[in-house]
Amino acid sequence: MAGNKTLTMIKPGAVKNKHIGAIIDRIEQAGFRIVAIKSTKLSKGAAEEFYQEHKGKPFFNDLVSFMSSGPIVAAVLYKDNAVEDFRKLIGSTDPENAEPGTIRKDFAESKERNAVHGSDSDESAERECHFFFSTMEYLEVLK
């Protein structure tokens, strides 16, 4: 059974380029409810921890450097089939391969600076939501 929550991060490049409002609008127009949201800045250590499953991969250090380079906006999104529907909304990691009208196609600078993060599984969503938010911060909203 598919879960009903996922995590997104609007990445430093999209924040710097003032795309927060447009991206949030796309998310809400797609039927997602934002149940928790915050603006923060990841330290290098926090970025390493968040992306731990990529440690040892060739892009890991650049990813950590980029994700700790400026503010991000993290949000817990709620909708039936949240992970799969959000992955469709954001499009391919590489904006060159993303479908027209997807968030990454419209707002990404490059594959490495692809505007937003989206959980890739229900298990990842659970871990990632708890990375930024306590359950108390959004559980009451879900009732």
Secondary structure, DSSP 8 states (H G I E B T S, - for coil): ---SEEEEEE-HHHHHTT-HHHHHHHHHHTT-EEEEEEEEE--HHHHHHHTGGGTTSTTHHHHHHHHTSSEEEEEEEE-TTHHHHHHHHH--SSTTTS-TTSHHHHH-SSSTT-SEEE-SSHHHHHHHHHHH--THHHHHHH-
